[in-house]
Amino acid sequence: MRKVGPNIRASRFAVVVVAAALAVAGTTVGAGVANGAARSGTDEPSAMTLAVYGDAPYGTSPTDNSQTLATPAFVDAVNADPDVSSIIHVGDIHSGSQFCTASYDETIAGLWSHYEDPLVYTPGDNEWSDCHKTNEGGHVSDSSGNPVDYADGNPAANLGLVRSLFFPEPGRTLGGGGLHVQSQAQHADPAYPGDAAYVENVMWSRKGVLFVTLNLPGGSNNDADPWYGAAETAQEKDQQAAEVTARTGADRRWLASAFDRAQSDGDRAMVIVEQADMWDPEKGAGHLTNYEPFVSDIAAGTTAFGKPVLLFNGDSHIYRSDNPLAAGSGCVTEASPKDPAHPTATMACPVDDATMHPGYDVPNFHRVVVHGSTFPLEWLKLTVHQASGQTSDSTFGPFSWTREPQVG
């Protein structure tokens, strides 16, 4: 059997759990909520189901490994769901209060190797672009005078580490199974050969839906926070500027190629996966401005495509379902304060994120922010149906989703 239960797999995780411990010292969008609940099952022969999550495992300090230790049971729960055929992680494999070390990244890679289905991952800011920050260990030394971070927190070097561990071979996914993806490393625009460095940007198509990932870190697209703060040298400033320019160009070209492919292949929908919450009001205008080129590209590409485009991001940690490219379209978010007895309770959003990047009106777009960073760990059960349904806070086009908090 492809799927096995948690009890059978528990012993296989014993070594990994020990390694982890050592390494880490309600306005709805529409009126179809009931319809969405009815469509959330996968009894349709042609349906496809994925698990989507991110911003996990998190710790409140360099020595907090509680979520890392809870990850084996989380993996077991996903493995035990017979509907799930693949997993997506939207980035941030540790918090902004944890150090960027090779041993930690290796631990996560080891934990993910126990997924029985393919896992597609796009990097988040905490594992590379924010490693220069002091609270993540940048330019911080231990009692022996050695840097606590990999490469002393240099973001470019930490992205290289992430690539070596999680993207060792272009087109190869993590976990089990045999999902084939196309990597930008294999299909870079010949006019921009440097784009081949972005092995982490991938796309694949299943059931007439094209999925594409972008290395788009949260915070400020690695632009508004100088590396090492006031201690940033002129050389580091130049290196940071070059990184932002090269990756932003590569990301935009990869996204454009995804829209082109979906259009030429006659795909019926698209899914975009990236880490940054490009509409998070808590970032402030100085940070959000750096995402405007991507917002503009997504709006233009979605309009030209003319079919449903669903975007998943993490970064702001609080579940949210909305269309930030259409003002007043409705929005739900996690109830606040969160009720532990009802972890998936929702409420109307206090802010319309469409005001963060105003001037767009793209009705065939929808965005979901995955829950992250706090217990209970949670994943979204995303089902792709053969037919489109009525739009609600948990349905859009051929897609429906349910929140699946970890139990126990």
C-alpha positions as CSV (number, residue, x, y, z in Angstrom):
1,M,0.0,0.0,0.0
2,R,1.1,3.5,-0.7
3,K,-0.3,4.9,2.5
4,V,0.5,3.6,6.0
5,G,-0.8,4.8,9.3
6,P,1.0,6.8,12.0
7,N,1.5,3.8,14.4
8,I,3.3,1.8,11.7
9,R,5.6,4.7,10.8
10,A,6.3,5.9,14.4
11,S,9.5,3.9,14.9
12,R,11.0,5.1,11.7
13,F,11.0,8.7,13.0
14,A,12.8,7.9,16.3
15,V,16.3,8.7,14.9
16,V,15.1,11.8,13.1
17,V,13.4,13.1,16.3
18,V,16.6,12.7,18.3
19,A,18.5,14.5,15.5
20,A,16.0,17.3,15.6
21,A,16.5,17.7,19.3
22,L,20.2,17.9,19.0
23,A,20.2,20.2,16.0
24,V,18.0,22.8,17.5
25,A,19.6,23.5,20.8
26,G,-17.2,37.1,8.7
27,T,-18.0,38.4,5.5
28,T,-17.8,35.6,3.1
29,V,-16.5,36.0,-0.5
30,G,-19.7,34.6,-1.8
31,A,-22.8,32.8,-0.7
32,G,-21.5,29.2,-1.4
33,V,-20.1,28.1,2.0
34,A,-22.4,25.1,2.2
35,N,-21.6,24.3,-1.4
36,G,-17.9,24.5,-0.5
37,A,-18.3,22.1,2.3
38,A,-20.1,19.6,0.1
39,R,-17.3,19.8,-2.5
40,S,-14.4,19.3,-0.1
41,G,-14.4,15.6,-0.3
42,T,-12.6,13.7,-3.0
43,D,-15.0,11.0,-3.9
44,E,-14.8,12.2,-7.5
45,P,-12.7,9.9,-9.6
46,S,-11.1,12.8,-11.4
47,A,-10.4,14.9,-8.3
48,M,-6.8,15.7,-7.1
49,T,-5.9,16.5,-3.5
50,L,-2.8,18.3,-2.2
51,A,-1.6,19.3,1.3
52,V,-0.5,22.9,1.5
53,Y,1.3,24.5,4.5
54,G,4.2,26.7,5.5
55,D,5.9,28.8,8.2
56,A,6.6,25.6,10.1
57,P,8.2,24.3,12.1
58,Y,8.7,27.5,14.1
59,G,10.5,28.2,17.4
60,T,10.4,31.1,19.7
61,S,14.1,31.0,20.4
62,P,17.3,29.3,19.0
63,T,16.7,26.4,21.5
64,D,12.9,26.0,21.1
65,N,12.4,22.8,19.2
66,S,8.8,22.0,20.2
67,Q,7.4,22.3,16.7
68,T,10.3,20.4,15.2
69,L,9.6,17.6,17.6
70,A,5.9,17.7,16.6
71,T,6.8,17.5,12.9
72,P,7.0,13.7,12.6
73,A,3.4,13.3,13.8
74,F,2.4,16.1,11.4
75,V,4.1,14.2,8.5
76,D,2.4,11.0,9.7
77,A,-1.0,12.7,9.6
78,V,-0.5,13.9,6.0
79,N,0.8,10.5,5.0
80,A,-2.3,8.8,6.5
81,D,-4.7,10.8,4.4
82,P,-5.5,8.6,1.4
83,D,-6.6,11.5,-0.7
84,V,-3.4,13.4,-0.6
85,S,-1.1,12.9,-3.7
86,S,1.4,15.7,-3.2
87,I,2.5,18.3,-0.7
88,I,3.4,22.0,-1.1
89,H,5.4,24.0,1.5
90,V,5.3,27.8,0.9
91,G,8.5,28.5,2.8
92,D,10.0,29.5,6.1
93,I,11.3,26.4,7.7
94,H,12.2,28.2,10.9
95,S,11.3,31.4,12.7
96,G,13.0,34.8,12.7
97,S,14.2,34.0,16.2
98,Q,16.2,30.9,15.2
99,F,19.7,30.7,13.8
100,C,20.5,29.8,10.2
101,T,22.6,26.6,10.6
102,A,23.5,23.7,8.3
103,S,22.5,21.2,11.0
104,Y,19.0,22.7,11.3
105,D,18.4,22.7,7.6
106,E,19.7,19.1,7.4
107,T,17.2,18.1,10.1
108,I,14.3,19.5,8.2
109,A,15.5,17.8,5.0
110,G,15.6,14.5,7.0
111,L,12.1,15.0,8.4
112,W,10.7,15.7,4.9
113,S,12.3,12.6,3.5
114,H,9.5,10.7,5.4
115,Y,6.7,12.2,3.3
116,E,5.4,9.3,1.2
117,D,4.2,11.7,-1.6
118,P,6.2,14.3,-3.5
119,L,6.8,17.5,-1.7
120,V,7.4,20.8,-3.6
121,Y,9.0,23.6,-1.5
122,T,9.8,27.2,-2.2
123,P,12.3,29.0,0.1
124,G,11.2,31.6,2.6
125,D,13.0,34.6,3.9
126,N,13.9,33.1,7.3
127,E,16.1,30.4,5.9
128,W,18.2,32.7,3.7
129,S,17.4,36.4,3.0
130,D,17.0,37.2,6.7
131,C,19.9,35.2,8.0
132,H,22.0,38.4,8.3
133,K,19.8,39.7,11.1
134,T,21.2,39.5,14.6
135,N,18.2,37.6,16.0
136,E,18.8,34.9,13.4
137,G,22.5,34.8,14.2
138,G,24.0,37.1,11.6
139,H,27.4,38.3,12.7
140,V,26.9,36.6,16.1
141,S,29.6,34.4,17.6
142,D,29.5,31.6,20.2
143,S,31.5,31.5,23.3
144,S,34.5,30.2,21.3
145,G,34.3,33.1,18.9
146,N,32.9,31.1,16.0
147,P,30.0,32.3,13.9
148,V,26.7,30.7,15.0
149,D,25.2,31.0,11.5
150,Y,26.2,29.2,8.4
151,A,28.6,31.6,6.5
152,D,28.2,34.1,9.3
153,G,24.6,34.8,8.1
154,N,25.5,35.8,4.6
155,P,22.1,35.5,2.7
156,A,23.5,34.5,-0.6
157,A,25.6,31.7,0.9
158,N,22.6,30.5,2.9
159,L,20.5,30.3,-0.2
160,G,23.3,28.2,-1.7
161,L,23.0,25.9,1.3
162,V,19.2,25.6,0.9
163,R,19.7,24.8,-2.8
164,S,22.3,22.1,-2.0
165,L,20.0,20.4,0.5
166,F,16.5,20.8,-0.9
167,F,17.2,21.1,-4.7
168,P,20.2,18.8,-5.3
169,E,18.9,17.9,-8.8
170,P,16.9,20.1,-11.1
171,G,13.4,18.8,-11.6
172,R,13.5,16.4,-8.7
173,T,11.0,16.8,-5.9
174,L,11.4,16.0,-2.2
175,G,9.6,13.2,-0.3
176,G,8.4,10.1,-2.1
177,G,6.6,9.5,-5.4
178,G,7.6,10.4,-8.9
179,L,6.2,13.9,-9.6
180,H,8.1,15.5,-12.5
181,V,8.6,19.2,-12.3
182,Q,10.3,21.6,-14.7
183,S,13.0,23.7,-13.1
184,Q,14.1,27.1,-14.2
185,A,17.6,25.6,-14.1
186,Q,16.6,23.4,-17.0
187,H,14.4,25.9,-18.9
188,A,16.0,29.3,-18.4
189,D,15.4,32.0,-21.0
190,P,18.4,31.8,-23.4
191,A,18.6,35.5,-23.3
192,Y,19.2,35.4,-19.6
193,P,21.5,32.5,-18.9
194,G,21.9,33.6,-15.2
195,D,18.3,32.5,-14.6
196,A,19.5,28.9,-14.6
197,A,20.8,29.5,-11.0
198,Y,17.2,29.5,-9.8
199,V,16.8,25.7,-9.5
200,E,14.1,26.3,-6.8
201,N,11.7,27.9,-9.3
202,V,9.6,25.1,-10.8
203,M,6.3,24.4,-12.6
204,W,4.2,21.3,-13.3
205,S,0.8,20.5,-14.7
206,R,-1.7,18.0,-13.5
207,K,-5.4,17.6,-14.2
208,G,-5.3,20.6,-16.5
209,V,-4.0,22.9,-13.8
210,L,-0.6,24.5,-14.0
211,F,1.3,25.0,-10.7
212,V,4.3,27.4,-10.5
213,T,6.6,28.4,-7.6
214,L,8.6,31.6,-7.2
215,N,11.5,32.3,-4.8
216,L,9.9,35.5,-3.5
217,P,10.9,36.0,0.2
218,G,8.7,37.7,2.7
219,G,9.6,40.9,4.5
220,S,10.7,43.2,1.7
221,N,11.9,41.0,-1.2
222,N,15.3,41.2,0.4
223,D,15.5,44.9,-0.5
224,A,14.5,47.2,2.4
225,D,16.5,45.6,5.2
226,P,20.2,46.2,4.7
227,W,22.3,43.1,5.3
228,Y,23.8,43.4,8.8
229,G,21.9,46.7,9.4
230,A,24.1,49.7,10.0
231,A,27.2,47.4,9.8
232,E,26.6,46.7,6.1
233,T,29.7,47.3,4.0
234,A,29.7,48.8,0.6
235,Q,30.6,45.4,-0.9
236,E,27.6,43.8,1.0
237,K,25.3,46.6,-0.2
238,D,26.4,45.9,-3.8
239,Q,25.9,42.2,-3.3
240,Q,22.4,42.7,-1.9
241,A,21.4,45.0,-4.7
242,A,22.7,42.5,-7.3
243,E,20.8,39.6,-5.6
244,V,17.5,41.5,-5.7
245,T,17.9,42.6,-9.3
246,A,18.9,39.1,-10.6
247,R,16.3,37.1,-8.7
248,T,13.4,39.6,-9.3
249,G,14.1,39.5,-13.0
250,A,14.3,35.7,-13.0
251,D,11.1,35.3,-11.0
252,R,9.2,37.6,-13.3
253,R,10.4,35.8,-16.4
254,W,9.5,32.5,-14.9
255,L,6.0,33.7,-14.0
256,A,5.5,35.0,-17.5
257,S,6.6,31.7,-19.0
258,A,4.1,29.9,-16.7
259,F,1.2,32.1,-17.9
260,D,2.4,31.5,-21.5
261,R,2.5,27.8,-21.0
262,A,-0.9,27.6,-19.3
263,Q,-2.4,29.6,-22.1
264,S,-0.8,27.6,-24.9
265,D,-1.6,24.2,-23.2
266,G,-5.2,25.2,-22.7
267,D,-5.0,24.7,-18.9
268,R,-8.2,25.4,-17.1
269,A,-6.6,27.1,-14.0
270,M,-3.3,28.1,-12.4
271,V,-1.8,28.0,-8.9
272,I,1.0,30.3,-7.9
273,V,3.0,29.4,-4.8
274,E,5.4,31.8,-3.0
275,Q,6.3,32.9,0.5
276,A,5.8,36.7,0.6
277,D,2.5,38.2,1.7
278,M,2.7,41.0,-0.8
279,W,-0.4,42.7,0.7
280,D,0.4,42.6,4.4
281,P,-0.4,46.0,5.9
282,E,2.0,45.4,8.8
283,K,4.9,45.6,6.4
284,G,4.5,49.2,5.7
285,A,4.6,51.0,2.4
286,G,8.4,50.9,2.2
287,H,8.4,47.1,2.2
288,L,5.2,46.6,0.1
289,T,6.5,48.8,-2.7
290,N,9.2,46.2,-3.5
291,Y,6.4,43.7,-4.4
292,E,4.5,46.0,-6.8
293,P,6.2,44.6,-10.0
294,F,5.0,41.1,-9.0
295,V,1.5,42.3,-8.2
296,S,1.3,44.1,-11.5
297,D,2.6,41.0,-13.4
298,I,0.1,38.7,-11.6
299,A,-2.8,41.0,-12.3
300,A,-1.9,41.4,-16.0
301,G,-1.2,37.7,-16.5
302,T,-4.4,36.6,-14.7
303,T,-6.5,39.0,-16.7
304,A,-5.0,37.8,-20.0
305,F,-5.4,34.1,-19.0
306,G,-9.0,34.7,-18.2
307,K,-9.4,31.6,-16.1
308,P,-9.1,31.0,-12.3
309,V,-5.7,31.8,-10.8
310,L,-5.2,30.8,-7.1
311,L,-2.2,32.1,-5.1
312,F,-0.9,30.5,-1.9
313,N,1.5,32.5,0.3
314,G,2.7,32.3,3.9
315,D,4.7,35.0,5.7
316,S,2.0,36.7,7.8
317,H,1.1,33.4,9.5
318,I,-2.7,34.0,9.9
319,Y,-5.1,32.1,7.6
320,R,-6.8,34.5,5.2
321,S,-9.0,33.9,2.1
322,D,-9.6,36.9,-0.2
323,N,-9.1,38.6,-3.5
324,P,-6.6,41.5,-2.9
325,L,-6.9,42.3,-6.6
326,A,-10.5,43.4,-6.4
327,A,-11.5,45.9,-3.8
328,G,-14.5,45.0,-1.6
329,S,-14.7,41.4,-2.8
330,G,-14.9,40.0,0.7
331,C,-12.5,38.3,3.0
332,V,-12.3,35.9,6.0
333,T,-9.4,35.4,8.4
334,E,-8.7,33.5,11.6
335,A,-10.9,34.4,14.5
336,S,-9.1,36.6,17.0
337,P,-8.4,35.9,19.8
338,K,-8.1,32.4,18.5
339,D,-10.3,29.9,20.3
340,P,-8.3,26.7,21.1
341,A,-11.5,24.7,21.1
342,H,-12.3,26.0,17.6
343,P,-8.9,26.4,15.8
344,T,-10.4,26.9,12.3
345,A,-13.0,29.5,13.3
346,T,-13.0,32.5,11.0
347,M,-14.2,36.1,11.0
348,A,-14.5,39.0,8.6
349,C,-11.1,40.6,7.8
350,P,-10.6,44.0,9.6
351,V,-8.7,45.4,6.6
352,D,-9.3,45.1,2.8
353,D,-5.9,44.2,1.5
354,A,-6.8,45.5,-1.9
355,T,-6.0,48.9,-0.5
356,M,-2.3,47.9,-0.2
357,H,-1.8,47.8,-3.9
358,P,-4.8,49.8,-5.2
359,G,-6.1,50.2,-8.7
360,Y,-6.7,46.6,-9.8
361,D,-9.9,44.8,-10.6
362,V,-9.2,41.2,-11.4
363,P,-12.2,39.0,-10.6
364,N,-10.7,35.7,-11.7
365,F,-8.0,35.8,-8.9
366,H,-8.0,34.5,-5.4
367,R,-5.4,34.3,-2.6
368,V,-5.1,32.1,0.4
369,V,-2.6,32.8,3.3
370,V,-1.8,29.5,5.1
371,H,-1.8,29.4,8.8
372,G,1.7,29.1,10.3
373,S,4.1,29.6,13.3
374,T,1.8,28.7,16.1
375,F,0.2,25.5,17.5
376,P,-1.7,23.6,16.4
377,L,0.3,23.0,13.3
378,E,-2.1,23.1,10.3
379,W,-2.3,22.2,6.7
380,L,-4.8,23.0,4.0
381,K,-6.4,20.1,2.2
382,L,-6.7,21.5,-1.3
383,T,-8.9,19.6,-3.8
384,V,-8.9,20.2,-7.5
385,H,-12.3,19.2,-9.0
386,Q,-13.1,18.5,-12.6
387,A,-15.8,21.2,-12.7
388,S,-15.9,24.7,-11.2
389,G,-18.2,25.5,-8.4
390,Q,-19.7,28.6,-6.7
391,T,-17.1,31.0,-5.2
392,S,-17.0,31.2,-1.4
393,D,-14.5,31.6,1.4
394,S,-13.3,28.0,0.8
395,T,-14.0,27.5,-2.9
396,F,-12.8,29.2,-6.1
397,G,-13.1,27.9,-9.6
398,P,-12.3,24.2,-9.6
399,F,-10.7,24.5,-6.2
400,S,-12.0,23.8,-2.7
401,W,-10.0,23.6,0.6
402,T,-10.4,22.8,4.3
403,R,-8.2,23.6,7.2
404,E,-6.7,20.6,8.9
405,P,-5.2,21.4,12.3
406,Q,-2.9,18.8,13.9
407,V,-4.7,16.8,16.6
408,G,-2.8,15.6,19.6
